[in-house]
Amino acid sequence: MGAITSKQLLRLKLVHWLNRRRWTLGTISPAEIHYQLVFDSAVARSGVAIPPLFPVANAANSSLLYLLFRLTQDFPALHMLEIGAGQSSIVLDALRTAGRVASLTTLEHDPQWAEAIRARVSHEIAVAPLLATDLHGVRTQTYDFKPDTRFDCIIVDGPVGIPHHSRWGTLKLLQESLNEDFVIIFDDAERPGERQTITKFLSLRPEASHIFVHAAKSQCVVFSEKYRIVGSY
């Protein structure tokens, strides 16, 4: 529970530094290979029809895909909101089709990108422009989106990251749209701007627990007591 610990922060900074070095050197994180193998093995045994994926560059990486697949196996009736369309949208759509997700909405601010992903999925891709706003003392952008329901799980993977207070505007959606019991996955958690947003959310919900998963990128998973087994991921 509580804030990011000094040990966790050191690991996040290390992943961030290593990832920038690996892009330069053209090498692959061993942990990324590990999660790719785990994900591929789980998919092969599940009977879920996952279309071809390309989890490279800025797309969802293997540890994020692993988290989504495992979470929907352990909790197969989640009402989910995905912030930012991409490769993960394709995986989540396949899981929804297989009956492992109760409902799914993907939120995207770029109409062209939304249309490209919409052509590959059958769930709702909601296009919502970004609006300038002041939130918790920070000038930021938030989605022009007012859902008519609340969600058990929200994946924060948009909009495009920035150096400081990245994706800060999603805090508004998290405050307004989460159920009392919840799971949140913050992608790109190793980046300084995303860490600021995660730290702020943890201060807003001090009763929640959190873990980090590290591979080519890092994810922070924040969860309430109902979803405590996520702590073993």
Biotite code that builds the C-alpha atoms (Angstrom):
import biotite.structure as struc

atoms = struc.array([
    struc.Atom([0.000, 0.000, 0.000], chain_id="A", res_id=1, res_name="MET", atom_name="CA", element="C"),
    struc.Atom([0.959, 3.654, -0.160], chain_id="A", res_id=2, res_name="GLY", atom_name="CA", element="C"),
    struc.Atom([3.527, 5.416, -2.280], chain_id="A", res_id=3, res_name="ALA", atom_name="CA", element="C"),
    struc.Atom([6.181, 4.046, -4.601], chain_id="A", res_id=4, res_name="ILE", atom_name="CA", element="C"),
    struc.Atom([9.002, 2.743, -2.422], chain_id="A", res_id=5, res_name="THR", atom_name="CA", element="C"),
    struc.Atom([12.638, 3.688, -2.893], chain_id="A", res_id=6, res_name="SER", atom_name="CA", element="C"),
    struc.Atom([13.403, 0.131, -4.034], chain_id="A", res_id=7, res_name="LYS", atom_name="CA", element="C"),
    struc.Atom([10.607, 0.233, -6.611], chain_id="A", res_id=8, res_name="GLN", atom_name="CA", element="C"),
    struc.Atom([11.756, 3.649, -7.816], chain_id="A", res_id=9, res_name="LEU", atom_name="CA", element="C"),
    struc.Atom([15.307, 2.408, -8.294], chain_id="A", res_id=10, res_name="LEU", atom_name="CA", element="C"),
    struc.Atom([14.062, -0.526, -10.385], chain_id="A", res_id=11, res_name="ARG", atom_name="CA", element="C"),
    struc.Atom([11.879, 1.767, -12.517], chain_id="A", res_id=12, res_name="LEU", atom_name="CA", element="C"),
    struc.Atom([14.799, 4.105, -13.172], chain_id="A", res_id=13, res_name="LYS", atom_name="CA", element="C"),
    struc.Atom([16.967, 1.128, -14.110], chain_id="A", res_id=14, res_name="LEU", atom_name="CA", element="C"),
    struc.Atom([14.375, -0.207, -16.578], chain_id="A", res_id=15, res_name="VAL", atom_name="CA", element="C"),
    struc.Atom([14.040, 3.259, -18.089], chain_id="A", res_id=16, res_name="HIS", atom_name="CA", element="C"),
    struc.Atom([17.809, 3.581, -18.543], chain_id="A", res_id=17, res_name="TRP", atom_name="CA", element="C"),
    struc.Atom([18.246, 0.042, -19.877], chain_id="A", res_id=18, res_name="LEU", atom_name="CA", element="C"),
    struc.Atom([15.429, 0.420, -22.372], chain_id="A", res_id=19, res_name="ASN", atom_name="CA", element="C"),
    struc.Atom([16.991, 3.528, -23.883], chain_id="A", res_id=20, res_name="ARG", atom_name="CA", element="C"),
    struc.Atom([20.321, 1.685, -24.139], chain_id="A", res_id=21, res_name="ARG", atom_name="CA", element="C"),
    struc.Atom([18.714, -1.365, -25.736], chain_id="A", res_id=22, res_name="ARG", atom_name="CA", element="C"),
    struc.Atom([17.043, 0.716, -28.432], chain_id="A", res_id=23, res_name="TRP", atom_name="CA", element="C"),
    struc.Atom([20.467, 2.143, -29.255], chain_id="A", res_id=24, res_name="THR", atom_name="CA", element="C"),
    struc.Atom([22.230, -1.219, -29.219], chain_id="A", res_id=25, res_name="LEU", atom_name="CA", element="C"),
    struc.Atom([19.436, -3.219, -30.838], chain_id="A", res_id=26, res_name="GLY", atom_name="CA", element="C"),
    struc.Atom([19.188, -5.750, -27.991], chain_id="A", res_id=27, res_name="THR", atom_name="CA", element="C"),
    struc.Atom([16.139, -7.302, -26.295], chain_id="A", res_id=28, res_name="ILE", atom_name="CA", element="C"),
    struc.Atom([15.278, -7.462, -22.614], chain_id="A", res_id=29, res_name="SER", atom_name="CA", element="C"),
    struc.Atom([15.477, -11.051, -21.310], chain_id="A", res_id=30, res_name="PRO", atom_name="CA", element="C"),
    struc.Atom([12.333, -10.343, -19.269], chain_id="A", res_id=31, res_name="ALA", atom_name="CA", element="C"),
    struc.Atom([10.526, -9.350, -22.467], chain_id="A", res_id=32, res_name="GLU", atom_name="CA", element="C"),
    struc.Atom([11.352, -12.732, -23.986], chain_id="A", res_id=33, res_name="ILE", atom_name="CA", element="C"),
    struc.Atom([10.176, -14.446, -20.788], chain_id="A", res_id=34, res_name="HIS", atom_name="CA", element="C"),
    struc.Atom([6.782, -12.732, -20.835], chain_id="A", res_id=35, res_name="TYR", atom_name="CA", element="C"),
    struc.Atom([6.410, -13.349, -24.559], chain_id="A", res_id=36, res_name="GLN", atom_name="CA", element="C"),
    struc.Atom([6.901, -17.088, -23.966], chain_id="A", res_id=37, res_name="LEU", atom_name="CA", element="C"),
    struc.Atom([4.482, -17.096, -21.032], chain_id="A", res_id=38, res_name="VAL", atom_name="CA", element="C"),
    struc.Atom([1.865, -15.207, -23.039], chain_id="A", res_id=39, res_name="PHE", atom_name="CA", element="C"),
    struc.Atom([2.266, -17.391, -26.133], chain_id="A", res_id=40, res_name="ASP", atom_name="CA", element="C"),
    struc.Atom([2.026, -20.560, -24.033], chain_id="A", res_id=41, res_name="SER", atom_name="CA", element="C"),
    struc.Atom([-1.095, -19.360, -22.222], chain_id="A", res_id=42, res_name="ALA", atom_name="CA", element="C"),
    struc.Atom([-2.789, -18.380, -25.480], chain_id="A", res_id=43, res_name="VAL", atom_name="CA", element="C"),
    struc.Atom([-1.959, -21.729, -27.101], chain_id="A", res_id=44, res_name="ALA", atom_name="CA", element="C"),
    struc.Atom([-3.620, -23.626, -24.246], chain_id="A", res_id=45, res_name="ARG", atom_name="CA", element="C"),
    struc.Atom([-6.600, -21.336, -23.775], chain_id="A", res_id=46, res_name="SER", atom_name="CA", element="C"),
    struc.Atom([-8.540, -21.829, -26.979], chain_id="A", res_id=47, res_name="GLY", atom_name="CA", element="C"),
    struc.Atom([-8.837, -18.044, -27.336], chain_id="A", res_id=48, res_name="VAL", atom_name="CA", element="C"),
    struc.Atom([-8.319, -16.992, -30.949], chain_id="A", res_id=49, res_name="ALA", atom_name="CA", element="C"),
    struc.Atom([-5.772, -14.156, -30.788], chain_id="A", res_id=50, res_name="ILE", atom_name="CA", element="C"),
    struc.Atom([-5.082, -12.490, -34.171], chain_id="A", res_id=51, res_name="PRO", atom_name="CA", element="C"),
    struc.Atom([-1.485, -11.753, -35.240], chain_id="A", res_id=52, res_name="PRO", atom_name="CA", element="C"),
    struc.Atom([0.142, -9.175, -32.984], chain_id="A", res_id=53, res_name="LEU", atom_name="CA", element="C"),
    struc.Atom([3.139, -6.878, -33.322], chain_id="A", res_id=54, res_name="PHE", atom_name="CA", element="C"),
    struc.Atom([4.141, -5.869, -29.747], chain_id="A", res_id=55, res_name="PRO", atom_name="CA", element="C"),
    struc.Atom([7.158, -3.799, -30.760], chain_id="A", res_id=56, res_name="VAL", atom_name="CA", element="C"),
    struc.Atom([8.328, -0.166, -30.630], chain_id="A", res_id=57, res_name="ALA", atom_name="CA", element="C"),
    struc.Atom([5.653, 1.941, -28.898], chain_id="A", res_id=58, res_name="ASN", atom_name="CA", element="C"),
    struc.Atom([2.991, -0.764, -29.056], chain_id="A", res_id=59, res_name="ALA", atom_name="CA", element="C"),
    struc.Atom([1.881, -2.892, -26.113], chain_id="A", res_id=60, res_name="ALA", atom_name="CA", element="C"),
    struc.Atom([4.765, -5.055, -24.989], chain_id="A", res_id=61, res_name="ASN", atom_name="CA", element="C"),
    struc.Atom([4.680, -8.677, -23.843], chain_id="A", res_id=62, res_name="SER", atom_name="CA", element="C"),
    struc.Atom([4.370, -7.991, -20.110], chain_id="A", res_id=63, res_name="SER", atom_name="CA", element="C"),
    struc.Atom([1.284, -5.837, -20.705], chain_id="A", res_id=64, res_name="LEU", atom_name="CA", element="C"),
    struc.Atom([-0.275, -8.561, -22.881], chain_id="A", res_id=65, res_name="LEU", atom_name="CA", element="C"),
    struc.Atom([0.543, -11.116, -20.177], chain_id="A", res_id=66, res_name="TYR", atom_name="CA", element="C"),
    struc.Atom([-1.155, -8.959, -17.529], chain_id="A", res_id=67, res_name="LEU", atom_name="CA", element="C"),
    struc.Atom([-4.312, -8.549, -19.596], chain_id="A", res_id=68, res_name="LEU", atom_name="CA", element="C"),
    struc.Atom([-4.519, -12.245, -20.387], chain_id="A", res_id=69, res_name="PHE", atom_name="CA", element="C"),
    struc.Atom([-3.920, -13.372, -16.803], chain_id="A", res_id=70, res_name="ARG", atom_name="CA", element="C"),
    struc.Atom([-6.232, -10.783, -15.268], chain_id="A", res_id=71, res_name="LEU", atom_name="CA", element="C"),
    struc.Atom([-9.143, -11.806, -17.497], chain_id="A", res_id=72, res_name="THR", atom_name="CA", element="C"),
    struc.Atom([-8.496, -15.460, -16.702], chain_id="A", res_id=73, res_name="GLN", atom_name="CA", element="C"),
    struc.Atom([-8.582, -14.884, -12.948], chain_id="A", res_id=74, res_name="ASP", atom_name="CA", element="C"),
    struc.Atom([-11.504, -12.425, -13.158], chain_id="A", res_id=75, res_name="PHE", atom_name="CA", element="C"),
    struc.Atom([-13.525, -13.285, -16.289], chain_id="A", res_id=76, res_name="PRO", atom_name="CA", element="C"),
    struc.Atom([-16.397, -10.836, -15.776], chain_id="A", res_id=77, res_name="ALA", atom_name="CA", element="C"),
    struc.Atom([-14.683, -7.456, -15.685], chain_id="A", res_id=78, res_name="LEU", atom_name="CA", element="C"),
    struc.Atom([-16.228, -4.319, -17.112], chain_id="A", res_id=79, res_name="HIS", atom_name="CA", element="C"),
    struc.Atom([-13.193, -2.733, -18.751], chain_id="A", res_id=80, res_name="MET", atom_name="CA", element="C"),
    struc.Atom([-12.195, 0.674, -20.093], chain_id="A", res_id=81, res_name="LEU", atom_name="CA", element="C"),
    struc.Atom([-9.040, 0.910, -22.175], chain_id="A", res_id=82, res_name="GLU", atom_name="CA", element="C"),
    struc.Atom([-7.564, 4.400, -22.551], chain_id="A", res_id=83, res_name="ILE", atom_name="CA", element="C"),
    struc.Atom([-5.566, 4.452, -25.789], chain_id="A", res_id=84, res_name="GLY", atom_name="CA", element="C"),
    struc.Atom([-6.187, 2.098, -28.710], chain_id="A", res_id=85, res_name="ALA", atom_name="CA", element="C"),
    struc.Atom([-3.596, -0.313, -30.082], chain_id="A", res_id=86, res_name="GLY", atom_name="CA", element="C"),
    struc.Atom([-2.365, -3.902, -29.984], chain_id="A", res_id=87, res_name="GLN", atom_name="CA", element="C"),
    struc.Atom([-3.886, -4.396, -26.547], chain_id="A", res_id=88, res_name="SER", atom_name="CA", element="C"),
    struc.Atom([-7.303, -3.501, -28.012], chain_id="A", res_id=89, res_name="SER", atom_name="CA", element="C"),
    struc.Atom([-7.017, -6.478, -30.351], chain_id="A", res_id=90, res_name="ILE", atom_name="CA", element="C"),
    struc.Atom([-6.169, -8.845, -27.495], chain_id="A", res_id=91, res_name="VAL", atom_name="CA", element="C"),
    struc.Atom([-8.958, -7.522, -25.294], chain_id="A", res_id=92, res_name="LEU", atom_name="CA", element="C"),
    struc.Atom([-11.455, -7.830, -28.139], chain_id="A", res_id=93, res_name="ASP", atom_name="CA", element="C"),
    struc.Atom([-10.530, -11.489, -28.605], chain_id="A", res_id=94, res_name="ALA", atom_name="CA", element="C"),
    struc.Atom([-10.920, -12.071, -24.862], chain_id="A", res_id=95, res_name="LEU", atom_name="CA", element="C"),
    struc.Atom([-14.320, -10.360, -24.903], chain_id="A", res_id=96, res_name="ARG", atom_name="CA", element="C"),
    struc.Atom([-15.424, -12.504, -27.860], chain_id="A", res_id=97, res_name="THR", atom_name="CA", element="C"),
    struc.Atom([-14.309, -15.594, -25.917], chain_id="A", res_id=98, res_name="ALA", atom_name="CA", element="C"),
    struc.Atom([-16.488, -14.567, -22.953], chain_id="A", res_id=99, res_name="GLY", atom_name="CA", element="C"),
    struc.Atom([-13.648, -13.572, -20.649], chain_id="A", res_id=100, res_name="ARG", atom_name="CA", element="C"),
    struc.Atom([-14.585, -9.865, -20.480], chain_id="A", res_id=101, res_name="VAL", atom_name="CA", element="C"),
    struc.Atom([-18.058, -8.685, -19.478], chain_id="A", res_id=102, res_name="ALA", atom_name="CA", element="C"),
    struc.Atom([-17.884, -5.399, -21.379], chain_id="A", res_id=103, res_name="SER", atom_name="CA", element="C"),
    struc.Atom([-15.192, -3.400, -23.125], chain_id="A", res_id=104, res_name="LEU", atom_name="CA", element="C"),
    struc.Atom([-14.834, 0.191, -24.287], chain_id="A", res_id=105, res_name="THR", atom_name="CA", element="C"),
    struc.Atom([-11.677, 1.615, -25.846], chain_id="A", res_id=106, res_name="THR", atom_name="CA", element="C"),
    struc.Atom([-11.125, 5.363, -25.706], chain_id="A", res_id=107, res_name="LEU", atom_name="CA", element="C"),
    struc.Atom([-9.028, 7.088, -28.379], chain_id="A", res_id=108, res_name="GLU", atom_name="CA", element="C"),
    struc.Atom([-8.491, 10.764, -29.200], chain_id="A", res_id=109, res_name="HIS", atom_name="CA", element="C"),
    struc.Atom([-7.103, 10.299, -32.739], chain_id="A", res_id=110, res_name="ASP", atom_name="CA", element="C"),
    struc.Atom([-9.974, 9.601, -35.198], chain_id="A", res_id=111, res_name="PRO", atom_name="CA", element="C"),
    struc.Atom([-7.725, 8.068, -37.871], chain_id="A", res_id=112, res_name="GLN", atom_name="CA", element="C"),
    struc.Atom([-6.048, 5.699, -35.444], chain_id="A", res_id=113, res_name="TRP", atom_name="CA", element="C"),
    struc.Atom([-9.411, 4.823, -33.919], chain_id="A", res_id=114, res_name="ALA", atom_name="CA", element="C"),
    struc.Atom([-10.708, 3.911, -37.371], chain_id="A", res_id=115, res_name="GLU", atom_name="CA", element="C"),
    struc.Atom([-7.660, 1.732, -38.066], chain_id="A", res_id=116, res_name="ALA", atom_name="CA", element="C"),
    struc.Atom([-8.200, -0.241, -34.851], chain_id="A", res_id=117, res_name="ILE", atom_name="CA", element="C"),
    struc.Atom([-11.976, -0.308, -35.299], chain_id="A", res_id=118, res_name="ARG", atom_name="CA", element="C"),
    struc.Atom([-11.462, -2.237, -38.539], chain_id="A", res_id=119, res_name="ALA", atom_name="CA", element="C"),
    struc.Atom([-9.813, -5.046, -36.541], chain_id="A", res_id=120, res_name="ARG", atom_name="CA", element="C"),
    struc.Atom([-12.173, -5.343, -33.559], chain_id="A", res_id=121, res_name="VAL", atom_name="CA", element="C"),
    struc.Atom([-15.888, -5.626, -32.846], chain_id="A", res_id=122, res_name="SER", atom_name="CA", element="C"),
    struc.Atom([-16.185, -3.717, -29.560], chain_id="A", res_id=123, res_name="HIS", atom_name="CA", element="C"),
    struc.Atom([-16.794, 0.017, -29.114], chain_id="A", res_id=124, res_name="GLU", atom_name="CA", element="C"),
    struc.Atom([-13.978, 2.401, -29.997], chain_id="A", res_id=125, res_name="ILE", atom_name="CA", element="C"),
    struc.Atom([-15.093, 5.746, -28.607], chain_id="A", res_id=126, res_name="ALA", atom_name="CA", element="C"),
    struc.Atom([-13.442, 8.799, -30.145], chain_id="A", res_id=127, res_name="VAL", atom_name="CA", element="C"),
    struc.Atom([-12.988, 11.579, -27.609], chain_id="A", res_id=128, res_name="ALA", atom_name="CA", element="C"),
    struc.Atom([-10.951, 14.734, -28.256], chain_id="A", res_id=129, res_name="PRO", atom_name="CA", element="C"),
    struc.Atom([-8.513, 16.037, -25.672], chain_id="A", res_id=130, res_name="LEU", atom_name="CA", element="C"),
    struc.Atom([-9.535, 19.142, -23.766], chain_id="A", res_id=131, res_name="LEU", atom_name="CA", element="C"),
    struc.Atom([-7.216, 21.491, -21.872], chain_id="A", res_id=132, res_name="ALA", atom_name="CA", element="C"),
    struc.Atom([-7.977, 21.647, -18.163], chain_id="A", res_id=133, res_name="THR", atom_name="CA", element="C"),
    struc.Atom([-6.452, 22.306, -14.752], chain_id="A", res_id=134, res_name="ASP", atom_name="CA", element="C"),
    struc.Atom([-6.339, 19.219, -12.575], chain_id="A", res_id=135, res_name="LEU", atom_name="CA", element="C"),
    struc.Atom([-4.717, 18.925, -9.146], chain_id="A", res_id=136, res_name="HIS", atom_name="CA", element="C"),
    struc.Atom([-2.706, 22.069, -9.802], chain_id="A", res_id=137, res_name="GLY", atom_name="CA", element="C"),
    struc.Atom([-1.392, 20.936, -13.201], chain_id="A", res_id=138, res_name="VAL", atom_name="CA", element="C"),
    struc.Atom([-2.349, 22.241, -16.635], chain_id="A", res_id=139, res_name="ARG", atom_name="CA", element="C"),
    struc.Atom([-3.073, 19.104, -18.627], chain_id="A", res_id=140, res_name="THR", atom_name="CA", element="C"),
    struc.Atom([-5.343, 17.470, -21.208], chain_id="A", res_id=141, res_name="GLN", atom_name="CA", element="C"),
    struc.Atom([-8.240, 15.193, -20.441], chain_id="A", res_id=142, res_name="THR", atom_name="CA", element="C"),
    struc.Atom([-10.620, 13.214, -22.626], chain_id="A", res_id=143, res_name="TYR", atom_name="CA", element="C"),
    struc.Atom([-14.004, 14.701, -23.520], chain_id="A", res_id=144, res_name="ASP", atom_name="CA", element="C"),
    struc.Atom([-15.756, 11.534, -22.399], chain_id="A", res_id=145, res_name="PHE", atom_name="CA", element="C"),
    struc.Atom([-18.546, 10.989, -19.888], chain_id="A", res_id=146, res_name="LYS", atom_name="CA", element="C"),
    struc.Atom([-19.285, 7.279, -19.519], chain_id="A", res_id=147, res_name="PRO", atom_name="CA", element="C"),
    struc.Atom([-22.751, 6.190, -18.461], chain_id="A", res_id=148, res_name="ASP", atom_name="CA", element="C"),
    struc.Atom([-21.353, 3.330, -16.376], chain_id="A", res_id=149, res_name="THR", atom_name="CA", element="C"),
    struc.Atom([-18.491, 2.560, -14.043], chain_id="A", res_id=150, res_name="ARG", atom_name="CA", element="C"),
    struc.Atom([-15.650, 0.136, -14.659], chain_id="A", res_id=151, res_name="PHE", atom_name="CA", element="C"),
    struc.Atom([-13.924, -2.607, -12.690], chain_id="A", res_id=152, res_name="ASP", atom_name="CA", element="C"),
    struc.Atom([-10.719, -2.284, -14.680], chain_id="A", res_id=153, res_name="CYS", atom_name="CA", element="C"),
    struc.Atom([-9.126, 0.658, -16.485], chain_id="A", res_id=154, res_name="ILE", atom_name="CA", element="C"),
    struc.Atom([-5.978, 0.398, -18.610], chain_id="A", res_id=155, res_name="ILE", atom_name="CA", element="C"),
    struc.Atom([-4.105, 3.708, -18.858], chain_id="A", res_id=156, res_name="VAL", atom_name="CA", element="C"),
    struc.Atom([-2.152, 3.687, -22.132], chain_id="A", res_id=157, res_name="ASP", atom_name="CA", element="C"),
    struc.Atom([-2.989, 7.055, -23.637], chain_id="A", res_id=158, res_name="GLY", atom_name="CA", element="C"),
    struc.Atom([-2.722, 9.730, -24.768], chain_id="A", res_id=159, res_name="PRO", atom_name="CA", element="C"),
    struc.Atom([0.841, 9.964, -26.114], chain_id="A", res_id=160, res_name="VAL", atom_name="CA", element="C"),
    struc.Atom([3.317, 10.295, -23.255], chain_id="A", res_id=161, res_name="GLY", atom_name="CA", element="C"),
    struc.Atom([5.087, 13.555, -22.379], chain_id="A", res_id=162, res_name="ILE", atom_name="CA", element="C"),
    struc.Atom([8.127, 14.220, -20.135], chain_id="A", res_id=163, res_name="PRO", atom_name="CA", element="C"),
    struc.Atom([6.232, 15.708, -17.178], chain_id="A", res_id=164, res_name="HIS", atom_name="CA", element="C"),
    struc.Atom([2.868, 14.752, -15.629], chain_id="A", res_id=165, res_name="HIS", atom_name="CA", element="C"),
    struc.Atom([2.256, 12.378, -18.503], chain_id="A", res_id=166, res_name="SER", atom_name="CA", element="C"),
    struc.Atom([-1.350, 11.209, -18.896], chain_id="A", res_id=167, res_name="ARG", atom_name="CA", element="C"),
    struc.Atom([-2.200, 13.309, -15.847], chain_id="A", res_id=168, res_name="TRP", atom_name="CA", element="C"),
    struc.Atom([-5.612, 14.082, -17.313], chain_id="A", res_id=169, res_name="GLY", atom_name="CA", element="C"),
    struc.Atom([-6.632, 10.428, -16.952], chain_id="A", res_id=170, res_name="THR", atom_name="CA", element="C"),
    struc.Atom([-6.809, 10.999, -13.197], chain_id="A", res_id=171, res_name="LEU", atom_name="CA", element="C"),
    struc.Atom([-10.163, 12.677, -13.827], chain_id="A", res_id=172, res_name="LYS", atom_name="CA", element="C"),
    struc.Atom([-11.507, 9.590, -15.579], chain_id="A", res_id=173, res_name="LEU", atom_name="CA", element="C"),
    struc.Atom([-10.162, 7.347, -12.848], chain_id="A", res_id=174, res_name="LEU", atom_name="CA", element="C"),
    struc.Atom([-11.840, 9.416, -10.167], chain_id="A", res_id=175, res_name="GLN", atom_name="CA", element="C"),
    struc.Atom([-15.175, 9.513, -11.994], chain_id="A", res_id=176, res_name="GLU", atom_name="CA", element="C"),
    struc.Atom([-15.362, 6.073, -13.601], chain_id="A", res_id=177, res_name="SER", atom_name="CA", element="C"),
    struc.Atom([-13.944, 3.438, -11.246], chain_id="A", res_id=178, res_name="LEU", atom_name="CA", element="C"),
    struc.Atom([-16.083, 1.057, -9.244], chain_id="A", res_id=179, res_name="ASN", atom_name="CA", element="C"),
    struc.Atom([-15.460, 0.823, -5.511], chain_id="A", res_id=180, res_name="GLU", atom_name="CA", element="C"),
    struc.Atom([-13.437, -2.333, -6.166], chain_id="A", res_id=181, res_name="ASP", atom_name="CA", element="C"),
    struc.Atom([-11.033, -1.920, -9.045], chain_id="A", res_id=182, res_name="PHE", atom_name="CA", element="C"),
    struc.Atom([-7.893, -2.827, -10.933], chain_id="A", res_id=183, res_name="VAL", atom_name="CA", element="C"),
    struc.Atom([-5.873, -0.250, -12.879], chain_id="A", res_id=184, res_name="ILE", atom_name="CA", element="C"),
    struc.Atom([-2.962, -0.976, -15.186], chain_id="A", res_id=185, res_name="ILE", atom_name="CA", element="C"),
    struc.Atom([-0.716, 2.005, -15.857], chain_id="A", res_id=186, res_name="PHE", atom_name="CA", element="C"),
    struc.Atom([1.478, 1.266, -18.891], chain_id="A", res_id=187, res_name="ASP", atom_name="CA", element="C"),
    struc.Atom([4.921, 2.855, -19.414], chain_id="A", res_id=188, res_name="ASP", atom_name="CA", element="C"),
    struc.Atom([5.340, 3.105, -15.655], chain_id="A", res_id=189, res_name="ALA", atom_name="CA", element="C"),
    struc.Atom([9.130, 3.368, -15.959], chain_id="A", res_id=190, res_name="GLU", atom_name="CA", element="C"),
    struc.Atom([8.917, 6.805, -17.595], chain_id="A", res_id=191, res_name="ARG", atom_name="CA", element="C"),
    struc.Atom([9.303, 9.840, -15.294], chain_id="A", res_id=192, res_name="PRO", atom_name="CA", element="C"),
    struc.Atom([6.111, 11.560, -16.471], chain_id="A", res_id=193, res_name="GLY", atom_name="CA", element="C"),
    struc.Atom([3.995, 8.460, -15.913], chain_id="A", res_id=194, res_name="GLU", atom_name="CA", element="C"),
    struc.Atom([5.573, 7.933, -12.499], chain_id="A", res_id=195, res_name="ARG", atom_name="CA", element="C"),
    struc.Atom([4.311, 11.366, -11.454], chain_id="A", res_id=196, res_name="GLN", atom_name="CA", element="C"),
    struc.Atom([0.763, 10.414, -12.417], chain_id="A", res_id=197, res_name="THR", atom_name="CA", element="C"),
    struc.Atom([0.969, 7.040, -10.668], chain_id="A", res_id=198, res_name="ILE", atom_name="CA", element="C"),
    struc.Atom([2.316, 8.689, -7.518], chain_id="A", res_id=199, res_name="THR", atom_name="CA", element="C"),
    struc.Atom([-0.561, 11.150, -7.513], chain_id="A", res_id=200, res_name="LYS", atom_name="CA", element="C"),
    struc.Atom([-3.162, 8.429, -7.945], chain_id="A", res_id=201, res_name="PHE", atom_name="CA", element="C"),
    struc.Atom([-1.657, 6.402, -5.112], chain_id="A", res_id=202, res_name="LEU", atom_name="CA", element="C"),
    struc.Atom([-1.909, 9.472, -2.882], chain_id="A", res_id=203, res_name="SER", atom_name="CA", element="C"),
    struc.Atom([-5.584, 9.814, -3.823], chain_id="A", res_id=204, res_name="LEU", atom_name="CA", element="C"),
    struc.Atom([-6.299, 6.152, -3.054], chain_id="A", res_id=205, res_name="ARG", atom_name="CA", element="C"),
    struc.Atom([-3.948, 5.274, -0.161], chain_id="A", res_id=206, res_name="PRO", atom_name="CA", element="C"),
    struc.Atom([-5.984, 2.186, 0.708], chain_id="A", res_id=207, res_name="GLU", atom_name="CA", element="C"),
    struc.Atom([-5.085, 0.530, -2.604], chain_id="A", res_id=208, res_name="ALA", atom_name="CA", element="C"),
    struc.Atom([-2.170, -1.842, -3.134], chain_id="A", res_id=209, res_name="SER", atom_name="CA", element="C"),
    struc.Atom([0.170, -1.873, -6.111], chain_id="A", res_id=210, res_name="HIS", atom_name="CA", element="C"),
    struc.Atom([2.830, -3.923, -7.843], chain_id="A", res_id=211, res_name="ILE", atom_name="CA", element="C"),
    struc.Atom([5.163, -3.340, -10.781], chain_id="A", res_id=212, res_name="PHE", atom_name="CA", element="C"),
    struc.Atom([5.861, -5.737, -13.645], chain_id="A", res_id=213, res_name="VAL", atom_name="CA", element="C"),
    struc.Atom([9.050, -5.126, -15.633], chain_id="A", res_id=214, res_name="HIS", atom_name="CA", element="C"),
    struc.Atom([10.113, -6.205, -19.125], chain_id="A", res_id=215, res_name="ALA", atom_name="CA", element="C"),
    struc.Atom([10.816, -4.067, -22.207], chain_id="A", res_id=216, res_name="ALA", atom_name="CA", element="C"),
    struc.Atom([8.506, -1.609, -20.451], chain_id="A", res_id=217, res_name="LYS", atom_name="CA", element="C"),
    struc.Atom([7.064, -1.493, -16.947], chain_id="A", res_id=218, res_name="SER", atom_name="CA", element="C"),
    struc.Atom([3.476, -1.598, -15.793], chain_id="A", res_id=219, res_name="GLN", atom_name="CA", element="C"),
    struc.Atom([2.071, -0.505, -12.444], chain_id="A", res_id=220, res_name="CYS", atom_name="CA", element="C"),
    struc.Atom([-0.986, -2.483, -11.347], chain_id="A", res_id=221, res_name="VAL", atom_name="CA", element="C"),
    struc.Atom([-3.075, -0.810, -8.638], chain_id="A", res_id=222, res_name="VAL", atom_name="CA", element="C"),
    struc.Atom([-5.860, -2.811, -7.029], chain_id="A", res_id=223, res_name="PHE", atom_name="CA", element="C"),
    struc.Atom([-8.365, -2.876, -4.208], chain_id="A", res_id=224, res_name="SER", atom_name="CA", element="C"),
    struc.Atom([-8.700, -5.680, -1.651], chain_id="A", res_id=225, res_name="GLU", atom_name="CA", element="C"),
    struc.Atom([-11.174, -7.665, -3.775], chain_id="A", res_id=226, res_name="LYS", atom_name="CA", element="C"),
    struc.Atom([-8.440, -8.204, -6.363], chain_id="A", res_id=227, res_name="TYR", atom_name="CA", element="C"),
    struc.Atom([-5.626, -8.895, -3.900], chain_id="A", res_id=228, res_name="ARG", atom_name="CA", element="C"),
    struc.Atom([-4.420, -12.006, -5.754], chain_id="A", res_id=229, res_name="ILE", atom_name="CA", element="C"),
    struc.Atom([-3.104, -9.607, -8.398], chain_id="A", res_id=230, res_name="VAL", atom_name="CA", element="C"),
    struc.Atom([-0.344, -8.940, -5.893], chain_id="A", res_id=231, res_name="GLY", atom_name="CA", element="C"),
    struc.Atom([1.158, -12.330, -6.796], chain_id="A", res_id=232, res_name="SER", atom_name="CA", element="C"),
    struc.Atom([1.494, -11.484, -10.515], chain_id="A", res_id=233, res_name="TYR", atom_name="CA", element="C"),
])
